[in-house]
Amino acid sequence: MTEFLVLQPPDKALSVLLENLLPKPEPEVIASAQALGRVTLQEIVAPHPLPAFPRSTVDGYALRAADTHGASETLPAYLSVAGEIPMGAVAALQVNQGQCALIHTGGMLPSGADAVVMVEHTQGTRPGEVEIMRPAAAGENILTVGEDVQPRQVVIPAGVRLRPAEIGGLMALGITQVVVARKPKVGILSSGDELVPPDADPGPAQVRDVNEYTLSALVAEKGGLPVRYGILPDQASLLEQAASQALGECDVVVITAGSSASARDLTAEIINQLGKPGVLVHGVNVRPGKPTILAVCDGKAVIGLPGNPVSALVIASLFVSPLVEALLGLQQARPRPRIPARLTLNLPSQAGREDWIPVKLLAGEGGYQAEPVFGKSNLIFTLSRADGLVRILPDANGLAAGELVEVYLF
């Protein structure tokens, strides 16, 4: 077992975990309408062009662009109206030289027309005739066949998290089912003799369990399926029994508390008994959350987190979040939202250690300011009052007031 306090940098620790895990997402077929936030497991190919027919993007008159050359408000072009294009029906008429047709947004472009002039740039004169008061270029205000998507084009690659735009695209192509990665089950165990459920009245030396619920919310947000196993006392036999059950039923097991270097540290020993190779990392060079455990037991990841709520949530964002994304087969993770801001206070840091500091964003002249939110790692509302985190790299001795930093938004 790796000795505690042989600290690994966070990035290296995550790489060690993933290299030993080799996650393989499992497929699941679901309705496209229910696929928001799910990750595609196969590339999606367009069965037909989009648009499937030439369309107008405005209300106006479909015409031949050559018939409007030189037109102006003082010298308009006069065209005869050949008819109106009905919405949702094939454009049966043909536009010939000197003619136009009334068309509505989304209507099918009639044969012979190669542009549409907006109705605002026209004026009626006498029945069956219209004035065109500005010239049109060929292709103006129309969508051509396949302009958005060509037949057999890969419209959504594998490993992409589906957003509202992708859901709309699937519907436009008539793709009502999609193959996505099954949500990985993440078993969450809270250990500690001092913990009671949130609906209980704590005794004089007890506290309500926070981690089980913050971690469940984080797992669900990232696309996993949290499975809560409740509160466990600091007894090796009970913790081992629950962890073994969770490992058999879930893809990942997360255990909070019991990861610090103390006489009551049970987590690392129990994890090593769950399967091979066992603990890979015990101790990460980061604050908060130094006594983190990363392990792989018989092909499944097991993570031991500190019991303090702030530490547990910050460390979970560094390790549990990317682990869930890896199990989903996410290949094109979009950048985590970041906002530049200037620090309002000096932030000291120990060289060689990576620090994550909660900050609140304040709007001001010239941009945002980042005001540190100070609090101990067992105070959950420290994070609740913050908008994001500032990262202090290991090679820095701290950050100065007024320095421009990036705030990683929650």
C-alpha positions in Angstrom: 0.0 0.0 0.0 1.2 3.5 -0.8 2.2 5.2 2.4 0.1 8.1 3.6 1.6 11.5 3.1 3.6 10.3 0.1 1.7 13.1 -1.7 0.8 13.0 -5.4 -0.1 16.0 -7.5 -3.8 16.0 -8.3 -3.4 15.6 -12.0 -0.9 12.7 -11.6 -3.1 11.0 -9.0 -6.1 11.1 -11.4 -4.0 9.7 -14.2 -2.9 6.8 -12.0 -6.5 6.1 -11.2 -7.7 6.1 -14.7 -4.8 4.2 -16.1 -5.6 1.3 -13.7 -9.3 1.5 -14.4 -9.7 1.4 -18.2 -13.4 2.2 -18.0 -15.7 0.7 -20.6 -19.1 2.5 -21.0 -22.2 0.2 -21.4 -24.8 1.0 -24.1 -28.4 1.9 -23.5 -31.1 2.8 -26.1 -33.4 5.6 -24.9 -35.9 8.0 -26.5 -34.2 11.1 -27.9 -36.7 13.3 -26.1 -35.4 12.0 -22.8 -31.7 12.1 -23.7 -30.8 15.6 -22.4 -27.4 15.4 -20.6 -26.7 11.8 -21.7 -23.5 10.9 -23.5 -23.7 9.4 -27.0 -22.0 6.0 -27.3 -22.2 5.8 -31.1 -21.8 8.5 -33.8 -25.1 9.7 -35.2 -25.4 10.0 -39.0 -27.9 12.1 -40.9 -30.4 9.9 -42.8 -31.3 12.8 -45.2 -30.3 16.3 -46.0 -31.4 19.2 -43.8 -33.1 21.3 -45.0 -34.7 18.7 -47.2 -36.1 21.4 -49.6 -35.1 25.0 -50.4 -36.8 27.4 -47.9 -37.4 31.0 -47.2 -36.0 32.5 -44.0 -38.2 35.6 -44.2 -41.7 36.8 -45.1 -41.5 38.4 -48.5 -41.4 37.7 -52.3 -39.6 34.8 -54.0 -38.1 36.0 -57.3 -35.2 35.9 -59.7 -32.3 38.1 -58.3 -31.5 39.3 -61.8 -34.9 41.0 -62.0 -34.0 43.3 -59.1 -30.6 44.6 -60.3 -30.5 48.4 -59.8 -33.7 48.6 -57.9 -34.1 51.4 -55.4 -36.7 53.4 -53.6 -36.6 56.1 -56.2 -36.4 53.6 -59.1 -38.1 50.3 -58.0 -38.4 47.2 -60.1 -42.0 46.2 -61.0 -42.8 42.5 -60.9 -46.1 40.7 -61.4 -47.3 38.4 -58.6 -47.6 34.9 -59.9 -49.4 33.7 -56.7 -48.8 32.7 -53.1 -46.8 29.8 -51.7 -49.0 27.9 -49.2 -47.2 26.9 -45.9 -46.7 23.2 -45.6 -47.4 22.4 -49.2 -45.3 21.9 -52.3 -44.7 25.1 -54.3 -46.6 24.1 -57.5 -46.1 27.4 -59.4 -43.0 28.5 -61.2 -41.4 32.0 -61.1 -40.5 33.2 -64.6 -38.7 36.4 -65.7 -40.5 39.5 -64.4 -42.5 37.5 -61.8 -42.5 36.9 -58.1 -44.5 34.9 -55.5 -45.6 35.8 -52.0 -43.8 33.5 -49.6 -43.8 33.1 -45.8 -40.9 32.2 -43.4 -40.2 28.5 -43.8 -42.1 28.2 -47.1 -40.8 26.1 -50.0 -39.0 28.1 -52.6 -40.8 27.9 -56.0 -39.0 26.7 -59.1 -37.2 29.5 -61.0 -36.7 31.7 -57.9 -33.2 32.1 -56.4 -33.8 34.8 -53.8 -36.4 36.3 -51.5 -36.8 40.0 -50.8 -38.2 40.9 -47.4 -41.7 42.3 -47.4 -40.4 45.5 -45.7 -38.5 46.3 -48.9 -41.6 46.0 -51.1 -44.7 48.0 -51.7 -48.0 47.1 -53.4 -49.1 49.2 -56.3 -52.0 47.7 -58.1 -53.5 44.2 -57.9 -51.2 41.6 -59.1 -48.1 43.8 -59.1 -45.5 44.8 -56.5 -42.6 47.3 -56.3 -39.2 45.9 -55.3 -37.3 48.8 -53.7 -33.9 47.2 -53.2 -31.8 44.7 -55.2 -31.4 41.1 -54.1 -28.4 38.8 -54.4 -28.8 35.2 -55.5 -29.2 33.0 -52.4 -30.4 35.9 -50.2 -32.8 35.0 -47.5 -33.1 31.3 -48.5 -31.8 28.0 -47.2 -30.6 25.5 -49.8 -31.0 21.7 -49.6 -28.4 20.3 -47.3 -27.1 23.7 -46.2 -27.2 22.6 -42.5 -26.5 18.8 -42.9 -25.6 16.6 -45.8 -26.9 13.0 -46.2 -24.7 10.5 -44.3 -22.9 13.3 -42.5 -21.8 12.6 -38.9 -23.9 15.2 -37.0 -23.0 14.1 -33.5 -19.9 12.1 -32.7 -19.6 9.4 -30.1 -18.7 10.6 -26.6 -20.7 13.9 -26.7 -23.0 15.1 -23.9 -26.3 16.0 -25.5 -27.6 19.6 -25.0 -30.9 21.1 -26.0 -29.5 22.0 -29.4 -28.5 18.4 -30.1 -32.0 17.2 -29.0 -33.5 19.6 -31.5 -31.2 18.4 -34.2 -32.2 14.8 -33.6 -35.8 15.6 -33.8 -35.3 17.6 -37.1 -33.8 14.5 -38.6 -36.5 12.2 -37.3 -34.1 10.3 -35.0 -36.3 9.4 -32.1 -34.0 6.9 -30.4 -30.3 7.2 -29.5 -27.7 4.9 -28.1 -26.1 6.5 -25.0 -23.9 5.3 -22.2 -25.7 3.8 -19.2 -25.4 6.0 -16.1 -22.7 4.6 -13.9 -23.9 3.7 -10.4 -21.9 5.5 -7.7 -22.3 4.0 -4.2 -21.9 6.6 -1.4 -21.1 5.6 2.1 -20.8 8.0 5.1 -18.9 6.8 8.1 -18.7 8.3 11.5 -20.1 7.7 15.0 -21.1 11.4 15.3 -23.3 11.4 12.2 -27.1 11.3 12.2 -29.6 11.6 9.3 -30.7 15.1 8.2 -34.2 14.6 9.6 -32.9 13.7 13.1 -32.3 16.0 16.0 -28.6 15.8 16.7 -27.4 15.1 20.2 -24.8 17.3 22.0 -21.9 15.7 20.2 -23.6 14.8 16.9 -24.0 16.4 13.5 -26.3 15.8 10.6 -24.8 13.9 7.6 -24.0 16.4 4.7 -21.6 14.5 2.5 -24.0 11.8 1.4 -26.3 14.4 -0.1 -23.8 16.8 -1.6 -21.9 14.0 -3.2 -25.2 12.4 -4.5 -26.0 15.8 -6.1 -22.6 16.1 -7.7 -22.8 12.6 -9.1 -26.3 13.2 -10.6 -25.1 16.5 -12.0 -22.3 14.8 -13.9 -24.5 12.1 -15.3 -24.1 9.3 -12.8 -26.7 7.5 -10.7 -26.0 8.0 -7.0 -26.8 5.1 -4.6 -26.8 6.0 -0.9 -25.9 3.3 1.6 -26.6 5.4 4.6 -24.5 6.2 7.7 -22.1 3.6 9.0 -20.4 3.6 12.4 -16.6 3.5 12.8 -16.5 -0.3 13.0 -14.3 -2.2 10.6 -16.6 -5.2 10.1 -19.7 -3.1 9.3 -17.8 -0.7 7.0 -16.2 -3.6 5.2 -19.6 -5.3 4.8 -21.2 -2.2 3.4 -18.3 -1.4 1.1 -18.3 -4.9 -0.3 -22.0 -4.8 -1.0 -21.6 -1.4 -2.7 -18.7 -2.7 -4.8 -20.8 -5.6 -6.0 -23.8 -3.4 -6.9 -22.1 -0.2 -8.2 -19.5 0.9 -10.7 -17.8 3.2 -8.2 -17.7 3.4 -4.4 -17.1 6.6 -2.5 -16.4 6.5 1.2 -16.3 9.7 3.2 -14.4 10.1 6.5 -11.9 7.6 7.9 -9.2 8.7 5.4 -7.0 10.8 7.7 -3.9 9.5 9.4 -5.2 8.4 12.8 -5.6 5.4 14.9 -9.2 5.1 13.7 -8.3 5.1 10.1 -10.1 2.1 8.7 -10.8 3.1 5.1 -7.4 2.3 3.5 -7.2 -1.1 5.2 -10.7 -2.0 4.2 -10.3 -0.9 0.6 -7.2 -3.1 0.3 -9.3 -6.0 1.3 -12.0 -5.4 -1.3 -9.9 -6.4 -4.3 -6.7 -6.0 -6.3 -4.6 -3.9 -6.8 -6.2 -1.9 -4.0 -5.0 1.5 -2.9 -3.0 3.3 -5.5 -2.8 6.8 -4.0 -3.1 7.7 -0.3 -2.5 11.4 0.0 -2.8 14.2 -2.6 -0.8 17.4 -2.6 -3.9 19.7 -2.4 -5.7 21.8 0.1 -8.4 21.1 1.1 -8.4 17.3 0.9 -4.9 16.1 1.4 -5.8 12.6 2.9 -7.6 11.4 -0.2 -7.5 7.7 -1.2 -7.7 6.5 -4.8 -8.0 2.8 -5.4 -9.1 0.2 -8.0 -10.5 -3.0 -6.6 -11.1 -5.8 -9.2 -11.7 -3.4 -12.0 -13.8 -0.8 -10.1 -12.8 2.5 -8.6 -13.0 3.2 -4.9 -12.4 6.7 -3.5 -11.9 7.6 0.1 -12.7 11.3 0.8 -12.1 13.4 3.9 -15.1 13.8 6.1 -15.2 17.6 6.3 -17.9 18.7 3.8 -15.9 21.4 2.0 -12.9 19.1 1.6 -15.1 16.2 0.4 -17.0 18.3 -2.2 -13.8 20.0 -3.6 -12.0 16.7 -3.8 -15.0 15.0 -5.4 -15.0 17.7 -8.1 -11.4 16.9 -8.8 -11.7 13.1 -8.9 -15.3 11.8 -8.8 -16.5 14.2 -11.5 -13.9 13.2 -14.1 -14.2 9.6 -13.1 -18.0 9.6 -13.8 -17.3 11.3 -17.2 -14.7 8.7 -18.1 -17.2 5.9 -17.2 -19.7 7.6 -19.5 -17.2 7.6 -22.4 -17.2 11.4 -22.6 -14.7 12.3 -25.3 -15.4 16.0 -25.8 -15.8 17.5 -22.4 -16.6 21.2 -22.8 -14.4 23.7 -20.9 -15.4 24.3 -17.3 -16.9 27.8 -17.1 -14.3 30.3 -15.9 -14.5 34.0 -15.4 -11.5 36.4 -15.1 -11.5 38.5 -11.9 -9.1 40.5 -9.8 -8.5 39.4 -6.2 -9.5 41.7 -3.4 -7.1 40.3 -0.9 -3.7 38.6 -0.7 -3.9 34.8 -0.7 -0.9 33.1 0.9 0.0 29.5 -0.1 2.6 26.9 0.6 5.0 26.3 -2.3 4.7 22.8 -3.7 1.0 22.5 -2.8 -2.0 23.1 -5.0 -4.7 25.2 -3.2 -8.4 25.8 -4.1 -9.9 28.8 -2.5 -13.6 29.6 -2.5 -14.4 33.1 -3.8 -17.5 35.3 -4.3 -17.7 37.3 -7.5 -18.4 41.0 -7.2 -19.4 43.1 -10.2 -17.4 46.3 -10.5 -16.1 48.8 -13.0 -13.8 47.1 -15.5 -14.9 43.6 -14.6 -15.4 41.2 -11.7 -13.6 41.1 -8.4 -12.9 37.9 -6.6 -13.5 38.1 -2.8 -12.1 35.1 -0.9 -14.7 33.4 1.3 -12.8 32.2 4.4 -14.0 29.3 6.5 -12.9 26.0 7.9 -13.3 22.8 5.8 -16.2 21.5 8.0 -18.4 24.5 7.3 -20.5 23.7 4.2 -21.9 27.2 3.8 -18.4 28.4 3.0 -19.0 26.9 -0.4 -22.7 27.9 -0.5 -21.7 31.6 -0.2 -19.1 31.3 -2.9 -19.6 31.5 -6.7 -16.5 29.5 -7.6 -12.9 28.4 -6.8 -9.5 30.0 -7.5 -6.7 27.6 -8.1 -3.2 28.4 -6.7 -0.6 26.4 -8.5 2.1 24.4 -6.6 4.9 26.6 -7.9 3.3 29.8 -6.5 3.8 31.2 -3.0 0.4 32.8 -3.1 -1.5 35.4 -5.1 -1.4 39.2 -4.5 -4.4 41.5 -4.2 -5.3 43.0 -7.5 -3.9 40.0 -9.4 -6.0 38.7 -12.3 -7.1 35.1 -11.6 -9.5 32.6 -13.2 -12.6 31.7 -11.1 -13.8 28.2 -11.8 -17.6 28.4 -11.5 -19.6 25.8 -9.6 
